[in-house]
Amino acid sequence: MPSLAGYAQQDAHEYYQALVDKLHESVTINKIIEGPCKCFFHKVFFGRLRSTVTCSACGEQRKTDDPFNDLSLHMEIQQAVKKKEKITNAAGDVQRSAPTLQSCLDAYTSKEKLLATCKTCGNISKPATKQLKLRKLPAILCMQMKRFDTSTKSESHKIEGKVDFPLTLDMTPYTTPHAATQLDLTSSSPNSTIPHSQRFVYDLTSVIVHKGSLDSGHYYAYCRESHHHPQNPSLQPPTDTDGPTMTREHWYLFNDDRVTLATTQEVLAADAYLLFYGIRWLPPMDPEREKMLAERCAQGSGAKHRVDLESSDSE
């Protein structure tokens, strides 16, 4: 990727976006795409974000959907809120000094006031609200904590500090009423075996950390290896004497050419820059389709297999 060549510090977030774009290009080259892209990489890495602008005078709503492959969350505002809470409750019990990922998502999907042109009100500017919600969710959800403030050249700086993030994240509160995952339509009966309360549950898979300043520094990553298969009991690890299934999983620290084991506590204590969550439940594939793909794989028909993964996606 020529845009990332050279010896200057490169941004991990920009690298992720460039990598996904290149992967997407690799399966859509020489293809004419009309409407939302239906390729495999879009289903894995891309979601759809709905923006709803509501006129405060008449209630008219204007809805638009746009693709996304990551959510960029403002953490500085949430840090200020937590500092205020800590001062206000200084005489009370121990207070959380760090904002949470959930509070950042709450802020991202909260209503904001603005002025918007309303056709119902005669194409004049009226007070309105705008709200973002997730219309479709990808299998791999990337979230960026906005640590590099370059809004003004003279005051550019890196935002330090901790954001508490969970091992398990339920994205349901941030979705539209009829939200779905991008992979739902690979099944003949979407979500038929997925518990409703578990449809948008994600598990933490990777954490990217930046150490250094705005102009220089170093990236390293924590990545999880798991042998937990909630959808296939035959692949489950053995149970302990008390009954519940034990999940065999390990965290690894990738730091240049060094790879070492890491603890869960070490991962959760990291000052995250990028967070990657993988969806816990995937919809089952139609049995006939699964059989056909298995036969083609056995025959070495890789190209046909790739095309067959591009399922229809009606809206």
N, C-alpha and C positions, 0 to 999 in steps of 0.2 A: 504494500500500500504506500505509494509515493508520498501521500500527505503526512505520513507518520515517519518518514525517513529522516536521518540526521541524528545528531548527538544531543539535541536539546531535550529537556524534560517533556514527555508526552503525557497527556491526560488519559487515565484509565477509562473514564467514561466515554471519551471520544473514540478510544480504541474499540471499546465494546460496540458502539454504534457503527463504526466503520466495518468491523468484522461481520456483524449481522447483515449489514447492507450487501457485503460481498457474497455471503452465503445465499442471500436472497437472489442476487443476480445470477448465481451459478445454476439455479433451477428455473429461472424465468427468461434466460437469454433466448433471443429469436422468437419470443412468444408475445402475442398481442393480448394485453390484459384489459378487460372491460369490467368496470365495477370493482368491488373489494377483491383483493388478491386471495386466491384459495390454495396457495402453495403450502407445502409442509412447514417451511420455516416461519411463515406468517402465523400458522396455527400454534407453533411452539413459542415463538418469541414476541409476537405482536398481539395487542389487544385493541379495543376500540373505546374511545373516551367520548362520552356524551356531554355536550355543553347545552344547558337550558337557560335561556334568557327570558325572564318573566316581567312583563310590564306591571308596575305597581298600581297603575291607574285602572286598567281594564282587565288585567289577568291574562292577556294574550301571551302565549308561549312560542318561542322560536327554538327549535332543537336542531343541533348539528352533531354529526358523529365524525371523529377523526381517528386515524390509526396512531398507536403509540407503541414503542418498545421499551420504554422505561418511564418511571414517574420521578420527577425532580422535586424534592421536598425542601421547603425552607425550614431550617433548624434554628436560625438566629432569632426569629420572632418567638419561637417556642421557648428558647433559652431565657429570653427577657420575661416571659410569662412566669416561668418557674422561679426566677430570681425574685419577682414580685411576690409570689406565693410564699416563698421562704421567709422574706422579710415580714410579711403580714402575719405569718404563723410562727414567728420566732419564739414565742413563749410557750408554744404547744409541744406536741410530740415531734419526733424526728420526721422531717419532710423530705420528699424526693427532690434532689437538687438537679437532676437531669431530666430533660424532656423525654417523652417516649415516642417510639415510632407511630403508635396509634394516635397520639395527640397531633403529630405532624400530618398524618392522613386525615384526621378530623378537620384540621385547618385547610388542607388541600381541597376537600370536598364541601367545605362550608359555603354558605351564600355570601356573595360580596355585592355591595351596592354600587351602582353606576348609572350613567345616562345612556339610553338606547332609543333608536328611532322605532316607533311603533306604527305599523300600517293601519291598525284598527283605530288609532287615535289621530289619524290624518297625516301620517309620515312626519310627525314632529317628535323632537327629543323629549323623552319622559323618564322620570326616575324608574329604575328597574333593578332586578337582582339577577345575578349570574351564578350558576352552580355547576360544578363538574362532578360527574359520577361515572363509574366504570360500566360500560354497556356489555363488553365482552372481555374476558380475562384470558391471558396466555397461560400456557402450561408452565413456562418459566417466567417469573415476575421479577424484574430488576427495578430497584429503587435507589436513587442517588440522593445522598445528603449533600445539599449545596454548601460546600465548605469554601469555595473560592468566589469571593465577592469582587467582581471586576466592573461594577456599575459605574464607577468613576475612576479614571486613570490615576488621579492623585491620591486616592484613598483605597486602592485595591489592597485586599488583605485576605489571609486565610482564616476561616472561622474555626477555632479550636473548641474542644469540649465533647462531652459524651452524650450520645442519644441511646437510651435503653431500648433494645429490640428483643423480641421474644423468639424462642425456638419454633413455636407454632403460632401462625397468624391467620385469623379468620377475616377475610376481606368482605364478608357479607354486608357490613354496615356501609360500605363505600360503593355499593352497586346500585344500578337502577332496578325497579321492581321486577322486570322480566329479563334480568341479566343471564348470561350463559358463558360457558368457557368456549374458546375457539375450537376445541377438539370435540365438543358435544356432537357435532353432526357427522362424526366418523362412525357413529353407531346408528343402527336401524331403529332403536328405541332409546333416545338420549336420556341419560341419567336414570334409567329404569332400575338399576341396582345400586345407585349411589344414594346414601341417606341425605335427605334434604339439608339437614343441618351441617353436613360435611362437604357440600358442593364446592365451596370456595375456601376451604381450609388449605393452607400452605405450610410447608416445613422448610426451615432455614437450611440452605445447602452450601452457600459460600458467602464470605465476608472479605471485601477488599479494603485495605487500610493504607492511608498515605501518611508518611512521616516526613516532616520537613516544612518548608515555607511555600509561599505562592510561586516562587521562581525555581526552586530546586527541592529535591527530596527523593523519596524512595517508596515504592509500592511493594506490599507483600499480601498474601492471601491465605485465608483459612478455608479449607474445603472439607466437606463431610463425605465419608464413605459409609453407606448404610446397606444392610442386608435385610431390611424390614420390608415385607411385601404385603400390605394390607389387603390387596385384592386377590392374592393367590395363596391360600393356606398351605399348599404343598411346598411353598418356598419359605415358609415362616421358620425362624430359628426355634430351637426347643424351648419348652416352657419350664419355669422354675417350679419348686415344690409347692408354691402358693397358688399356682395356676396361671397367672397372667403371662403373656408372651414377652420374652426378653428380646429387645432390639439390639442386635450386634451392629454398633456403629462406632466409627472412629473419626476424629478430627485431625487433619494434617495441616501443618504450617508450611507454606511454600514461600521461601525467602531466597531469592536468586537461585543458586544451584543446590541449596540445602533444603531437604524435606525432613521434617521432624514431627513426631506426634504432639498433639496439643490437647488440652483439657477443655471441656465444655465451658468451665468457668473462665478460662483464658479467652475463649472466643467471645463470650458475652461481655467481657470487660473491654473489648477492643473499641477504639474510636472509629467506627465504620464510615467509609466513604461510599462504597457500593454494597448493597445487600441483594442477594439472589435467593428467592424462595421458589421451591418446586411444588406444584399442586399435588395434593395427597392422593386424590381419587381421579382416575381417568375413566371415561366412559368405555364400556365394552364394545369391541368391534363386532359387526355382524358376522355370525359363524361362517356363512358361505363366502363372504369376502375374505375372512381370515384364512380359510382353507385355500382359496385361489391364490392369495399372496404367498402362502407357505409353499405351494406347488411351484410358483414362479421363482421363488428364492432357491428352491432345491434344483431348479433347472439352470440357475445362474442368470436369470433374466433380470439383471439389476436395473436396467433403464426402464423396463416396463413397470417394475415394482415401484420405482420412484414416481412415475406418472400416476399410478393408481392410488397413491397416498393423497392426491389432490382431490378432496371430496367437495361436493357442492356445499354452498353456504348461503342459504336464502335468508333474507332479512324481513 
